[in-house]
């Protein structure tokens, strides 16, 4: 066989892509050290080297915890809470179920209405006895007891005798005391009735989410106080706000303005009054990257005026959403 008759065949092959940071071992070691220490990395080099592309490719294969970030209201303040994956949603749904129990129908139960009628009837008899005693004494002295919009008054000829004037003042004070005790007893009855329905559910939530115990105690006391005083509540101001749930924890923000980094509060108008609550909190890139990595271009952070705020957030470990002045 002649050598010229041989045919060579090479099957087509795709070259394997170079691993991220190939030939940049020092940069790779610096990044690994930053991850081990929980610090921050900063890539330096001329434009056109593909730093961002290589960094994102490197981060794509790293596992990050899928913790969920929940903001819990506490009066005029709110505090963040990190929960394992799935528990943030479960906490929100549990609180929604608790609030669903707090309805006007709760106080239309026959048991409550009967107990309330007994309390009111007892104090009504006590108040009537006070007025009857005053009316009889006034009648013996030629005066008549009148009840009007201005309260209790005695009407008759001539000046009011001192002893009858003193009796009137004493009766008015006693009458007001009876009314106040009646209101306090009905309030205690309303609170106790609400406790029977709300406390078991609140305690169950505390067992499931001990990290949220302070918030759950606050919301339970808020509901019980509102039940006692017959106050109307804006339930949206009591709900927790689930800001981060699942999703990719490698966040690249190409336009790092303060609002896009830190999030912001929106406002709603009701009856001509602007208000806000946690439901109107819009998360920023720092929120979305919870438990993961936020990738920024340093020169854009400087250009857009975000650097002082970002530096403070890194130093304090706190991310405070912006509250822009609403337009009215």
C-alpha positions, 0 to 999 in steps of 0.5 A: 500500500502506498502512503499516498493512499492513506486518508486522515480524518479528525472528528470535529471537537468543541474546545472546552471553555476556559474556567473563570479567571483562567490565568488570574490565580491571584484574583481568584484566591482573593475572591475565595478569601473574601468569601471565607471571611464574609468580606467584600471583593474589588476587581481592578483592571483595564476595560475590555478584560471581561471582568464582570462576565467572568465574575458572574460566571464564577458566582453562578456555580456557587451555592447560596442560602435561600433565606427569606427576608421579612420585615415585621412592623412594630408600632412606628418602626419595623425590624428585619428577620431572616427565616429559612426558605419557605418559612417567611411565606408561612409566617405571613400566611399565619398572621393573615389567618390570625387577623381574619379572626378579628372581625365584627362578627366575633362580638355578635356571638350569642354568648358575648351578647348575653354576658354584655346585657347582664353587665349593662343591666346591672349597672343600669339598675344601680344608676336608676337607683341613684337618680330615684333617690335624688328625685325623691329627695328633691320632690320633698323640697319642691324641686323636680329632677330633669335629665337633658343634654346638659346633664342632670338639673333640678328645677323648682321655685326659689333658690336651690337649698345647699343640702340639695345642691350637695346631693345633686353634685354627689349623685352626678359624680356617683352616676358618672362613676357607674357609667365608667365602671360599666364601660370598663367592665364591658371593655374587659368582657370584650377583651376576654372574649377576644382572648379566647379566640386569638390567644391559642392561634397566637401561641401556636404561631410563637411556637412555630416562629420563636424568632418573631415572638416580639412581633407576635406579642405586639400584634396580639396586644394591639388586637386585644386592646382594639377589641376592648376599646372598640377601635378600628384598625388598619390591618395592612399596617399590622401585616409583615412584608415578605421582601425576599423569597427564593430567586437568584441570589447573585444580583447585578445592578447596572444602575446603582442609584440610591433608590435601586440599591436601598429600596423606597417607600411609596405613598397612598392617598386616602381622603386627601391624606398621604400615608405609607406602610410596609405593604408599600415598601419596594425592595432594593438590590441590597435586599434582593441579594440577601444571603448572596452577592451584589455585583456593582460597577464602582465608577457607577456607584460614585457617579450616581451618588450612592457611595456614602450611603453604601459605605454607611450600610456596609459599616453598620450592617443595616439597609434603610429604605429611602423615604422620598418626599411625596408629591402633594 
